[in-house]
Amino acid sequence: MSEYDEELEKIRKRRLIELQQRLAQEQQEAQIRQRLEAQKQALLRRILTPEARQRLTNLKMVRPQFASQLELQLIQIAQQGRIAIPITDEQLKNILMRLQTGKREIRIRRI
């Protein structure tokens, strides 16, 4: 085996070790994300009625980022005791309406 081949083999082994380490780290991060998501969903099941949870799920399909932020806010205000638990669908609708009032309405008119 030539010196060049030995050097190439060392580089390959180093790359393989780096890839294995990166894969292990990504798997750990994925497990942590799954655990956090499971905890978040458990909290939401506790603080939202089934109807309100369904509305939030529907919202998540249309606006996933907005729904995720809303979930975190709902958990926060529930933990602080600023809202009665469980949050009903009607209360969730009111919260959503208040959040939407800050938005501008865009209308298109034909001339």
N, CA, C and O atoms as a MOPAC input file, in Angstrom:
PM7 MOZYME 1SCF
protein

 N      0.84200 1    -1.17900 1     0.00000 1
 C      0.00000 1     0.00000 1     0.00000 1
 C      0.88800 1     1.24400 1     0.00000 1
 O      1.82800 1     1.35500 1     0.78800 1
 N      0.58500 1     2.13300 1    -0.85800 1
 C      1.42900 1     3.32600 1    -0.96100 1
 C      1.04600 1     4.35200 1     0.11200 1
 O      0.01100 1     4.25100 1     0.77000 1
 N      1.91000 1     5.31500 1     0.25100 1
 C      1.69500 1     6.37300 1     1.22700 1
 C      0.40300 1     7.13700 1     0.90700 1
 O     -0.34500 1     7.52500 1     1.80400 1
 N      0.16800 1     7.33700 1    -0.36600 1
 C     -1.04100 1     8.03000 1    -0.83200 1
 C     -2.28600 1     7.25600 1    -0.42100 1
 O     -3.24900 1     7.85000 1     0.06400 1
 N     -2.28300 1     5.93800 1    -0.60900 1
 C     -3.42500 1     5.09600 1    -0.24800 1
 C     -3.67100 1     5.10600 1     1.25600 1
 O     -4.82000 1     5.12600 1     1.69800 1
 N     -2.60900 1     5.09100 1     2.03600 1
 C     -2.74200 1     5.12100 1     3.49300 1
 C     -3.36500 1     6.44200 1     3.94800 1
 O     -4.22600 1     6.46600 1     4.82800 1
 N     -2.92200 1     7.52100 1     3.34400 1
 C     -3.46100 1     8.84600 1     3.68000 1
 C     -4.93600 1     8.91900 1     3.29900 1
 O     -5.75200 1     9.45300 1     4.05000 1
 N     -5.27000 1     8.38700 1     2.14500 1
 C     -6.66400 1     8.36700 1     1.68800 1
 C     -7.52200 1     7.56000 1     2.65600 1
 O     -8.63700 1     7.97000 1     2.98100 1
 N     -7.02900 1     6.44500 1     3.10900 1
 C     -7.75900 1     5.59300 1     4.04900 1
 C     -7.97500 1     6.31300 1     5.37900 1
 O     -9.04700 1     6.19400 1     5.97200 1
 N     -6.98700 1     7.05000 1     5.85200 1
 C     -7.12000 1     7.81900 1     7.08800 1
 C     -8.21500 1     8.87700 1     6.94700 1
 O     -9.02800 1     9.08600 1     7.84700 1
 N     -8.20700 1     9.53400 1     5.78900 1
 C     -9.21900 1    10.57200 1     5.53700 1
 C    -10.60500 1     9.95300 1     5.51200 1
 O    -11.54200 1    10.50600 1     6.08900 1
 N    -10.74700 1     8.81200 1     4.84800 1
 C    -12.05000 1     8.12700 1     4.79000 1
 C    -12.53900 1     7.74200 1     6.18400 1
 O    -13.71200 1     7.92100 1     6.51200 1
 N    -11.63100 1     7.21500 1     6.99700 1
 C    -12.01700 1     6.81500 1     8.35100 1
 C    -12.45000 1     8.02200 1     9.17300 1
 O    -13.43200 1     7.96900 1     9.91400 1
 N    -11.69400 1     9.11400 1     9.02900 1
 C    -12.04400 1    10.34000 1     9.74700 1
 C    -13.42500 1    10.84700 1     9.32700 1
 O    -14.23700 1    11.22800 1    10.17000 1
 N    -13.68100 1    10.84800 1     8.01900 1
 C    -14.98800 1    11.28500 1     7.49900 1
 C    -16.11000 1    10.39800 1     8.02800 1
 O    -17.16900 1    10.89200 1     8.41600 1
 N    -15.87500 1     9.08900 1     8.04200 1
 C    -16.86700 1     8.13900 1     8.52400 1
 C    -17.18800 1     8.40400 1     9.99500 1
 O    -18.35300 1     8.38700 1    10.39100 1
 N    -16.16800 1     8.64600 1    10.79400 1
 C    -16.36400 1     8.93500 1    12.21800 1
 C    -17.14900 1    10.23600 1    12.38100 1
 O    -18.05000 1    10.31500 1    13.21600 1
 N    -16.81100 1    11.25700 1    11.58500 1
 C    -17.51900 1    12.53400 1    11.65400 1
 C    -18.98300 1    12.36100 1    11.28900 1
 O    -19.86000 1    12.91200 1    11.95400 1
 N    -19.25400 1    11.59900 1    10.23800 1
 C    -20.63400 1    11.36400 1     9.81800 1
 C    -21.41500 1    10.60300 1    10.88200 1
 O    -22.57800 1    10.91500 1    11.13800 1
 N    -20.79300 1     9.61900 1    11.49500 1
 C    -21.46100 1     8.85800 1    12.54800 1
 C    -21.77200 1     9.74200 1    13.74700 1
 O    -22.84500 1     9.63300 1    14.34100 1
 N    -20.83700 1    10.61800 1    14.10300 1
 C    -21.06400 1    11.53500 1    15.22200 1
 C    -22.19400 1    12.50700 1    14.90100 1
 O    -23.04700 1    12.77500 1    15.74800 1
 N    -22.20100 1    13.03200 1    13.68300 1
 C    -23.24600 1    13.96800 1    13.27500 1
 C    -24.61600 1    13.28300 1    13.28100 1
 O    -25.60400 1    13.87000 1    13.72000 1
 N    -24.67000 1    12.05700 1    12.80100 1
 C    -25.91500 1    11.29800 1    12.78500 1
 C    -26.41700 1    11.05400 1    14.20700 1
 O    -27.60800 1    11.20300 1    14.47800 1
 N    -25.52300 1    10.68200 1    15.10600 1
 C    -25.90400 1    10.45400 1    16.50000 1
 C    -26.43900 1    11.73600 1    17.13000 1
 O    -27.42700 1    11.70900 1    17.86300 1
 N    -25.79000 1    12.84700 1    16.84500 1
 C    -26.23000 1    14.13800 1    17.39200 1
 C    -27.60900 1    14.51200 1    16.84400 1
 O    -28.46100 1    14.98500 1    17.59500 1
 N    -27.83400 1    14.30600 1    15.54900 1
 C    -29.13000 1    14.62000 1    14.95100 1
 C    -30.22500 1    13.74000 1    15.53200 1
 O    -31.35000 1    14.19800 1    15.73000 1
 N    -29.90500 1    12.47700 1    15.80800 1
 C    -30.89000 1    11.58000 1    16.41000 1
 C    -31.24700 1    12.04000 1    17.81800 1
 O    -32.41500 1    12.00300 1    18.20500 1
 N    -30.25500 1    12.47000 1    18.58100 1
 C    -30.51500 1    12.98300 1    19.93000 1
 C    -31.40400 1    14.22200 1    19.87000 1
 O    -32.35000 1    14.35300 1    20.64600 1
 N    -31.09600 1    15.12200 1    18.95100 1
 C    -31.89300 1    16.34600 1    18.81500 1
 C    -33.32100 1    16.01700 1    18.41900 1
 O    -34.25800 1    16.64700 1    18.90900 1
 N    -33.50400 1    15.03800 1    17.53600 1
 C    -34.84300 1    14.62700 1    17.11700 1
 C    -35.61300 1    14.04100 1    18.29600 1
 O    -36.80600 1    14.30500 1    18.45000 1
 N    -34.94400 1    13.25300 1    19.12400 1
 C    -35.60000 1    12.68400 1    20.29600 1
 C    -36.01700 1    13.77500 1    21.27500 1
 O    -37.09900 1    13.71200 1    21.85700 1
 N    -35.16400 1    14.76700 1    21.45200 1
 C    -35.48700 1    15.88600 1    22.34900 1
 C    -36.68700 1    16.65400 1    21.81300 1
 O    -37.59500 1    16.99800 1    22.56900 1
 N    -36.69400 1    16.92500 1    20.49400 1
 C    -37.83500 1    17.62900 1    19.88300 1
 C    -39.12100 1    16.82900 1    20.06000 1
 O    -40.16500 1    17.39900 1    20.37600 1
 N    -39.05500 1    15.50600 1    19.85900 1
 C    -40.24400 1    14.67200 1    20.02300 1
 C    -40.73600 1    14.69600 1    21.46300 1
 O    -41.94000 1    14.76700 1    21.71000 1
 N    -39.81100 1    14.63900 1    22.41200 1
 C    -40.18800 1    14.66400 1    23.81900 1
 C    -40.84700 1    16.00000 1    24.18100 1
 O    -41.85400 1    16.02600 1    24.88900 1
 N    -40.27800 1    17.10400 1    23.69600 1
 C    -40.85500 1    18.42200 1    23.96900 1
 C    -42.23700 1    18.56200 1    23.34300 1
 O    -43.14800 1    19.11900 1    23.95400 1
 N    -42.38800 1    18.05700 1    22.12400 1
 C    -43.69500 1    18.11700 1    21.44700 1
 C    -44.72900 1    17.29500 1    22.20600 1
 O    -45.87800 1    17.71500 1    22.34500 1
 N    -44.32900 1    16.12800 1    22.69700 1
 C    -45.24300 1    15.28700 1    23.47300 1
 C    -45.66600 1    15.99000 1    24.76300 1
 O    -46.83300 1    15.92800 1    25.15200 1
 N    -44.72500 1    16.65600 1    25.42200 1
 C    -45.05500 1    17.40300 1    26.64100 1
 C    -46.01200 1    18.55500 1    26.33100 1
 O    -46.95700 1    18.81400 1    27.07600 1
 N    -45.74600 1    19.23700 1    25.22000 1
 C    -46.60800 1    20.35800 1    24.82400 1
 C    -48.02400 1    19.86400 1    24.53800 1
 O    -48.99800 1    20.48400 1    24.96400 1
 N    -48.13700 1    18.75200 1    23.81800 1
 C    -49.46100 1    18.21100 1    23.49900 1
 C    -50.18900 1    17.75200 1    24.75900 1
 O    -51.40400 1    17.91900 1    24.86300 1
 N    -49.46500 1    17.17800 1    25.71300 1
 C    -50.08300 1    16.75300 1    26.97800 1
 C    -50.63200 1    17.95900 1    27.73200 1
 O    -51.72800 1    17.90200 1    28.28900 1
 N    -49.86700 1    19.05100 1    27.74700 1
 C    -50.33900 1    20.27700 1    28.40200 1
 C    -51.56800 1    20.83000 1    27.69300 1
 O    -52.52200 1    21.26200 1    28.34000 1
 N    -51.54500 1    20.81700 1    26.36600 1
 C    -52.68700 1    21.33700 1    25.61200 1
 C    -53.93200 1    20.48800 1    25.84800 1
 O    -55.03900 1    21.02100 1    25.91900 1
 N    -53.76100 1    19.16700 1    25.96900 1
 C    -54.91200 1    18.29900 1    26.25900 1
 C    -55.51200 1    18.65100 1    27.61500 1
 O    -56.72300 1    18.54700 1    27.81400 1
 N    -54.66300 1    19.06600 1    28.53700 1
 C    -55.13500 1    19.41700 1    29.86800 1
 C    -55.82200 1    20.78200 1    29.91000 1
 O    -56.76700 1    20.97600 1    30.67400 1
 N    -55.35300 1    21.73000 1    29.09000 1
 C    -55.89600 1    23.09300 1    29.20900 1
 C    -56.95600 1    23.43600 1    28.16500 1
 O    -57.63400 1    24.45600 1    28.29300 1
 N    -57.11100 1    22.60100 1    27.13100 1
 C    -58.11800 1    22.88100 1    26.09800 1
 C    -59.19000 1    21.79700 1    26.08700 1
 O    -58.90600 1    20.62300 1    26.32400 1
 N    -60.42300 1    22.20600 1    25.80900 1
 C    -61.48200 1    21.21800 1    25.61200 1
 C    -61.23000 1    20.52000 1    24.27300 1
 O    -60.48600 1    21.04200 1    23.44300 1
 N    -61.83700 1    19.35100 1    24.04900 1
 C    -61.62900 1    18.65500 1    22.76900 1
 C    -62.00000 1    19.51200 1    21.55100 1
 O    -61.32700 1    19.45600 1    20.52100 1
 N    -63.06600 1    20.29900 1    21.67400 1
 C    -63.48100 1    21.15000 1    20.54500 1
 C    -62.43800 1    22.23000 1    20.26900 1
 O    -62.12400 1    22.51700 1    19.11400 1
 N    -61.91200 1    22.81600 1    21.31800 1
 C    -60.88500 1    23.86300 1    21.15700 1
 C    -59.61300 1    23.26000 1    20.57000 1
 O    -58.96200 1    23.88000 1    19.72800 1
 N    -59.25300 1    22.04500 1    21.01500 1
 C    -58.07600 1    21.37500 1    20.45600 1
 C    -58.26000 1    21.09200 1    18.97300 1
 O    -57.31700 1    21.21100 1    18.19100 1
 N    -59.47700 1    20.71600 1    18.58600 1
 C    -59.75900 1    20.46000 1    17.16700 1
 C    -59.61400 1    21.74300 1    16.35100 1
 O    -59.06400 1    21.72700 1    15.24900 1
 N    -60.10900 1    22.84800 1    16.89500 1
 C    -59.98000 1    24.13700 1    16.19500 1
 C    -58.50800 1    24.49100 1    16.02700 1
 O    -58.09700 1    24.95400 1    14.96200 1
 N    -57.72200 1    24.27800 1    17.05800 1
 C    -56.29500 1    24.56200 1    17.00000 1
 C    -55.60100 1    23.66400 1    15.97800 1
 O    -54.71300 1    24.11600 1    15.25600 1
 N    -56.00100 1    22.40500 1    15.91500 1
 C    -55.44600 1    21.47200 1    14.91600 1
 C    -55.77700 1    21.94000 1    13.50400 1
 O    -54.92300 1    21.90000 1    12.61800 1
 N    -57.01400 1    22.38400 1    13.29300 1
 C    -57.40800 1    22.90700 1    11.97800 1
 C    -56.58400 1    24.14100 1    11.61700 1
 O    -56.14400 1    24.30200 1    10.47900 1
 N    -56.38700 1    24.99900 1    12.60100 1
 C    -55.59800 1    26.21000 1    12.38000 1
 C    -54.15700 1    25.85100 1    12.03400 1
 O    -53.52000 1    26.50700 1    11.21000 1
 N    -53.65700 1    24.80700 1    12.67100 1
 C    -52.27400 1    24.38600 1    12.44500 1
 C    -52.07600 1    23.90600 1    11.00400 1
 O    -50.98600 1    24.04800 1    10.45000 1
 N    -53.10900 1    23.34500 1    10.40400 1
 C    -53.00100 1    22.90000 1     9.01200 1
 C    -52.90000 1    24.08800 1     8.05700 1
 O    -52.22300 1    24.01500 1     7.03200 1
 N    -53.57100 1    25.16900 1     8.39900 1
 C    -53.60600 1    26.34200 1     7.52300 1
 C    -52.43700 1    27.27900 1     7.79500 1
 O    -51.79200 1    27.77000 1     6.86900 1
 N    -52.17200 1    27.52000 1     9.07200 1
 C    -51.10100 1    28.45000 1     9.46400 1
 C    -50.25400 1    27.82000 1    10.56700 1
 O    -50.41900 1    28.16300 1    11.73800 1
 N    -49.35100 1    26.90500 1    10.21300 1
 C    -48.60100 1    26.14000 1    11.21700 1
 C    -47.75600 1    26.98900 1    12.16400 1
 O    -47.71900 1    26.72100 1    13.36500 1
 N    -47.08700 1    27.99300 1    11.64600 1
 C    -46.22300 1    28.80800 1    12.50300 1
 C    -47.05000 1    29.62400 1    13.49400 1
 O    -46.70000 1    29.71400 1    14.67000 1
 N    -48.13800 1    30.21300 1    13.02300 1
 C    -49.02800 1    30.99000 1    13.88600 1
 C    -49.61300 1    30.09300 1    14.97500 1
 O    -49.68100 1    30.48700 1    16.13900 1
 N    -50.03500 1    28.88900 1    14.59600 1
 C    -50.63300 1    27.95800 1    15.55500 1
 C    -49.61900 1    27.53300 1    16.61600 1
 O    -49.97000 1    27.40200 1    17.78900 1
 N    -48.38200 1    27.31800 1    16.22000 1
 C    -47.34900 1    26.93500 1    17.19000 1
 C    -47.10800 1    28.05100 1    18.20200 1
 O    -46.96800 1    27.79300 1    19.39800 1
 N    -47.06100 1    29.27700 1    17.72200 1
 C    -46.88800 1    30.41300 1    18.63000 1
 C    -48.09100 1    30.53900 1    19.56900 1
 O    -47.93700 1    30.82100 1    20.75700 1
 N    -49.27800 1    30.32900 1    19.02400 1
 C    -50.49700 1    30.40200 1    19.82900 1
 C    -50.50100 1    29.31700 1    20.90000 1
 O    -50.89600 1    29.57000 1    22.03800 1
 N    -50.06900 1    28.12000 1    20.54600 1
 C    -49.99600 1    27.02900 1    21.52500 1
 C    -49.10900 1    27.42000 1    22.70100 1
 O    -49.47500 1    27.23000 1    23.86000 1
 N    -47.93900 1    27.96800 1    22.38600 1
 C    -47.01800 1    28.37900 1    23.44900 1
 C    -47.62400 1    29.48600 1    24.32100 1
 O    -47.46300 1    29.48500 1    25.54200 1
 N    -48.31800 1    30.42200 1    23.68100 1
 C    -48.94800 1    31.50200 1    24.44400 1
 C    -50.06100 1    30.96900 1    25.33500 1
 O    -50.20900 1    31.40500 1    26.47600 1
 N    -50.84500 1    30.02500 1    24.81400 1
 C    -51.93400 1    29.44800 1    25.60900 1
 C    -51.38200 1    28.70900 1    26.82800 1
 O    -51.91800 1    28.82600 1    27.93000 1
 N    -50.31800 1    27.95600 1    26.62300 1
 C    -49.69400 1    27.23600 1    27.73100 1
 C    -49.18400 1    28.22800 1    28.77400 1
 O    -49.35000 1    28.03100 1    29.97800 1
 N    -48.55800 1    29.30000 1    28.28200 1
 C    -48.00400 1    30.30800 1    29.18500 1
 C    -49.09300 1    30.97400 1    30.02400 1
 O    -48.95300 1    31.07400 1    31.24300 1
 N    -50.17100 1    31.43000 1    29.39300 1
 C    -51.21200 1    32.13400 1    30.16500 1
 C    -51.95400 1    31.17300 1    31.09100 1
 O    -52.42700 1    31.57500 1    32.15400 1
 N    -52.05800 1    29.91000 1    30.69200 1
 C    -52.70700 1    28.92900 1    31.56600 1
 C    -51.83200 1    28.65300 1    32.79000 1
 O    -52.34300 1    28.54000 1    33.90500 1
 N    -50.52800 1    28.54500 1    32.58900 1
 C    -49.61900 1    28.29000 1    33.71100 1
 C    -49.54300 1    29.47800 1    34.65900 1
 O    -49.32800 1    29.31300 1    35.86000 1
 N    -49.72100 1    30.66800 1    34.11600 1
 C    -49.68500 1    31.87000 1    34.95100 1
 C    -51.01700 1    32.10200 1    35.65000 1
 O    -51.12900 1    32.98000 1    36.50500 1
 N    -52.03000 1    31.31400 1    35.28700 1
 C    -53.34100 1    31.44900 1    35.90800 1
 C    -54.12900 1    32.63900 1    35.40700 1
 O    -55.04600 1    33.10500 1    36.08400 1
 N    -53.78600 1    33.13900 1    34.23300 1
 C    -54.46300 1    34.32300 1    33.69100 1
 C    -55.74200 1    33.97500 1    32.94300 1
 O    -56.44600 1    34.87200 1    32.48000 1
 N    -56.05800 1    32.67700 1    32.81600 1
 C    -57.27900 1    32.26700 1    32.12800 1
 C    -57.79800 1    31.00200 1    32.79900 1
 O    -57.03100 1    30.18900 1    33.31600 1
 N    -59.11300 1    30.85900 1    32.77800 1
 C    -59.73400 1    29.68300 1    33.40500 1
 C    -59.46200 1    28.44700 1    32.55000 1
 O    -59.49200 1    28.49800 1    31.32100 1
 N    -59.19600 1    27.33800 1    33.23500 1
 C    -58.92700 1    26.07300 1    32.55100 1
 C    -60.13000 1    25.17100 1    32.77800 1
 O    -60.63800 1    25.15500 1    33.90000 1
 N    -60.61500 1    24.43600 1    31.82100 1
 C    -60.12800 1    24.32700 1    30.45300 1
 C    -60.64500 1    25.47000 1    29.58400 1
 O    -61.70800 1    26.03900 1    29.83300 1
 N    -59.87100 1    25.77900 1    28.57800 1
 C    -60.25000 1    26.82500 1    27.62300 1
 C    -61.23300 1    26.19500 1    26.64400 1
 O    -60.92700 1    25.19400 1    25.99600 1
 N    -62.39900 1    26.78600 1    26.54600 1
 C    -63.42500 1    26.24800 1    25.65600 1
 C    -63.20600 1    26.74000 1    24.23000 1
 O    -62.39500 1    27.63000 1    23.97500 1
 N    -63.94300 1    26.14200 1    23.32100 1
 C    -63.85600 1    26.54800 1    21.92200 1
 C    -64.27100 1    28.01200 1    21.76200 1
 O    -63.66900 1    28.75500 1    20.98700 1
 N    -65.29900 1    28.41500 1    22.49700 1
 C    -65.77500 1    29.80700 1    22.42700 1
 C    -64.69000 1    30.76600 1    22.91000 1
 O    -64.47300 1    31.81200 1    22.29900 1
 N    -64.00800 1    30.42000 1    24.00000 1
 C    -62.92900 1    31.27200 1    24.50000 1
 C    -61.78300 1    31.34200 1    23.48900 1
 O    -61.19900 1    32.40500 1    23.27400 1
 N    -61.47000 1    30.21000 1    22.87800 1
 C    -60.40600 1    30.18600 1    21.88000 1
 C    -60.78200 1    31.05200 1    20.67400 1
 O    -59.93600 1    31.76100 1    20.12900 1
 N    -62.04100 1    30.99400 1    20.26500 1
 C    -62.50700 1    31.85000 1    19.16300 1
 C    -62.31100 1    33.31600 1    19.51300 1
 O    -61.85300 1    34.10500 1    18.68600 1
 N    -62.66500 1    33.68100 1    20.75900 1
 C    -62.50500 1    35.07600 1    21.19700 1
 C    -61.03700 1    35.48800 1    21.18200 1
 O    -60.70300 1    36.59800 1    20.76700 1
 N    -60.16700 1    34.59800 1    21.63100 1
 C    -58.73200 1    34.89600 1    21.61800 1
 C    -58.25900 1    35.10700 1    20.18400 1
 O    -57.51000 1    36.04000 1    19.89700 1
 N    -58.70500 1    34.23000 1    19.28900 1
 C    -58.31300 1    34.35600 1    17.87800 1
 C    -58.85400 1    35.64800 1    17.26700 1
 O    -58.16500 1    36.30200 1    16.48400 1
 N    -60.07600 1    36.01300 1    17.62200 1
 C    -60.65500 1    37.26400 1    17.10500 1
 C    -59.84200 1    38.46500 1    17.57700 1
 O    -59.59000 1    39.39100 1    16.80500 1
 N    -59.42900 1    38.44900 1    18.85300 1
 C    -58.61900 1    39.55800 1    19.37100 1
 C    -57.27100 1    39.63400 1    18.66900 1
 O    -56.75700 1    40.72200 1    18.41200 1
 N    -56.70400 1    38.47700 1    18.36100 1
 C    -55.41700 1    38.47500 1    17.65700 1
 C    -55.57600 1    38.97600 1    16.22200 1
 O    -54.65900 1    39.58400 1    15.67100 1
 N    -56.72000 1    38.72500 1    15.62800 1
 C    -56.95700 1    39.12400 1    14.23900 1
 C    -57.30300 1    40.59700 1    14.10400 1
 O    -57.13600 1    41.15900 1    13.02200 1
 N    -57.77900 1    41.24300 1    15.16100 1
 C    -58.18000 1    42.64600 1    15.03600 1
 C    -57.00000 1    43.54400 1    14.71200 1
 O    -57.18200 1    44.62200 1    14.14600 1
 N    -55.80400 1    43.12200 1    15.05900 1
 C    -54.61500 1    43.91500 1    14.76300 1
 C    -54.20100 1    43.83100 1    13.30800 1
 O    -53.37200 1    44.62000 1    12.85500 1
 N    -54.75700 1    42.89800 1    12.57700 1
 C    -54.38900 1    42.70700 1    11.17300 1
 C    -55.15900 1    43.67500 1    10.28600 1
 O    -56.29600 1    44.04100 1    10.58200 1
 N    -54.52800 1    44.07700 1     9.20800 1
 C    -55.21300 1    44.92200 1     8.23300 1
 C    -56.02600 1    44.04700 1     7.30900 1
 O    -55.60700 1    42.95200 1     6.93400 1
 N    -57.17700 1    44.53600 1     6.95300 1
 C    -58.00400 1    43.80300 1     6.00500 1
 C    -57.72900 1    44.34400 1     4.61600 1
 O    -57.74500 1    45.55500 1     4.39800 1
 N    -57.48000 1    43.45100 1     3.68600 1
 C    -57.19200 1    43.85300 1     2.32900 1
 C    -58.39000 1    43.54100 1     1.45400 1
 O    -58.88600 1    42.41400 1     1.43100 1
 N    -58.84200 1    44.54300 1     0.74200 1
 C    -59.97600 1    44.34800 1    -0.15700 1
 C    -59.54800 1    44.71500 1    -1.57300 1
 O    -58.83100 1    45.68900 1    -1.80000 1
 N    -60.00200 1    43.92300 1    -2.48800 1
 C    -59.71100 1    44.19800 1    -3.89600 1
 C    -60.99500 1    44.64000 1    -4.55800 1
 O    -62.00300 1    43.93400 1    -4.51800 1
 N    -60.95500 1    45.82900 1    -5.17500 1
 C    -62.14000 1    46.34200 1    -5.85500 1
 C    -61.85100 1    46.43300 1    -7.32900 1
 O    -60.75500 1    46.81000 1    -7.74100 1
 N    -62.83400 1    46.08700 1    -8.11200 1
 C    -62.70200 1    46.23200 1    -9.55600 1
 C    -63.20300 1    47.60200 1    -9.97300 1
 O    -64.22100 1    48.08400 1    -9.47600 1
 N    -62.49700 1    48.20400 1   -10.86400 1
 C    -62.88800 1    49.54300 1   -11.31400 1
 C    -63.42800 1    49.46500 1   -12.71300 1
 O    -63.81600 1    50.48500 1   -13.28300 1

